């Protein structure tokens, strides 16, 4: 499946990479690598991840306080990443985006 990342999700992802990298060299790159690995997993088996709304699914990023929220379009063989979400953020914004 093809992965498409919405601009807001791309921004969140990049901000997280930058934040970790500013704290310690190499940590941002490690986070980025783990996110890419998770995306490969969800592209191969999107249905293995639980629903987190009417259409969205949630893939936790192991070892990090983030999750990837995504929507599958089976007909187009696409996965749209809606958010790369830190677990401590206000969930109201996430709910708005998942609708």
Buried (B, 14 or more C-beta within 10 A) or exposed (E): BEBBBBEBBEEBBEEBBEEBBEEEEEBBEBBBEBBEEBBEBBBEEBEEBEEBBEBBBBBBBEEBEBBBBBBBEEEEEBBBBBBBBBEEEEEEEBEEBBE
